[in-house]
Amino acid sequence: MEKFKTIDEILEYAINAEQDAVDFYTNLAEKTNNIAVKKVFLQNAEEERGHKLHLEKVKNEGIFSEEFKDGVPDLKIADYIVVKPPSKIDDYADALRLAMHREKGAFKLYTRLSSATNNSSLKKLFTRLAQEEANHKLKFELEYDEFVLREN
């Protein structure tokens, strides 16, 4: 059971999670020859990179110094970790399912982090990031609905 005792620990975890997302979407983009699909995944990688840069700025400027009183009990991080995708994604539908699952996990993580602090600025930051991750998930769901479900 992992506990975060400082805001810096939480921010560092979130920064690493965003870098994992950048790598994930970049990797998916590299596995496709479809230019439109590649563009979707590269765009998402850029959005995740923006999240990472924002979190790094927050951390480096030391805006938050408040410590959690008792740590954050069991964030269930394992619930949010997405198993690495297979070395070869079989099709666009597989890639979209992985992306939706990853965004759902990121949304849950930021929602939990938001509820774990009393610092209003940090709460707003994590709530905004949760909403952005929910928007990413919606984008992939709409894409899935349009290009996978309608074909079946």
N, C-alpha and C positions, 0 to 999 in steps of 0.2 A: 504494500500500500504506500503510494507516494504522497508526500505532503510537501507543499510549497510553503516556506516560511517567510519569504520576502517577495516583494513585487518584482524585483530583478529576476528572481528564479522563474516566476510566471512569464515574464516578458521574454526571457531567454528561451523558455520552452516554446512559446508562441512563435518566436522568430525562427526557431529550428523547424517547427511544423510548417511554416510558410515556405521555407526553403525546400522542404520535402515536397510541397505542392508544386512549386516551380519545377523541380526536377521531374515530378510525375507527369505534368502536362507537356513538358518539353520532350520527355521520352515518348509519350503517346504520339506527339506530332511527328517525331522522327520515324515512327513505325508505319506511317501511312504515306501512300503515294497520291492520295486525293488532296488536291490543293485546297478545296473548301474545308475539308475536315482538318487539315493541317493548320489552317488559319484559325479555326475555332479553338483548337488546343493551344496554339501559340498566344492567342489573345488572352486566354485564361491564365497562362503562365505569367504574362505581363501583369495582369491584375493581382495575382498572388505575390509577385515581386514588389508591387506597390504596397501591399499590406506589410510585407517584410520591412521595406524601407521605412514605412511609417512607424512600425513598432521599434525599429532600431533608433529612430530619432527620439521617440519617447524615452527609451531606455538611456540613451547617451546624454540627453539633456537633463536627466535626473528629475523629471517632473514629479515622479511619485517616489516617496520615501517611506510611506506608511507600511508597517508590517501587519501581517494577519495575526490575530490573537490566537491561538491554538492551531495554526496551520490550516490547510484546506484538506479536510478528511476525504479520502478515497474519491478522487475525480474519475475513477474507472477509466484511466487512460487507455487501457487495453481495449476497451469498447470502441475507441475512436481510431485505433490503428488499422490501416488498410493493408492487407497483405499485398506485397509487391505484385504487380500484374505479371501475367505469364510473359515469357521472353518474346512471344509473338501473340499479339492480339488477333484473334481469328477474324473479327469483323468490327465494323463501326458500332454495332449494337453492344458488343462486349465492352468496347472502350467507353461508350456512354454510360453503361451500367456501373463500371468502375468509377467513373467521374461522379455520378450521382451519389454513390455510396461514400466517396471521399468527402464530398461537400456536406453531406448529412452529418458525418462525423465532426467536421470542422465547425458546423453550426452548433452541435451539441457541446463541443468543447468550449467555445466562446460564450455560450449561454451559461454554462456552469461557472466559468471564470467570472462572468459579470455578477452572478448571484453570490459569489464567494467573497466579494469585497464591499466595504462600506464607503470606499473612496468614490465620490460621485463622478469625478473625471475619468477614473479608470473604468468604472461601471459603464459610462457612456461609450468609451472606446471599445470595450468588449461587446457591448450591445450593437454598436455600429458594425463591427466586424462580423458578428453573428448574422446580422441582416444581409451583409454583402455575401456571405457564404450561402445563405438561403437563396439569394438571387442567382448565384452561380448554379445551385442545384436546380432551380426553376428553369434556367436557361437550358440545362442539359435534359430536363424532363420534357420540355417543349420540343427540343430537337429529337428526342427519342419518340415522342408521340408523332411527330411529323414524318420522320424517316424510317421508323421501325414498325410502330404499331399500325400505321396506315397501310403498310405494305402487306400486312398479314390479314 
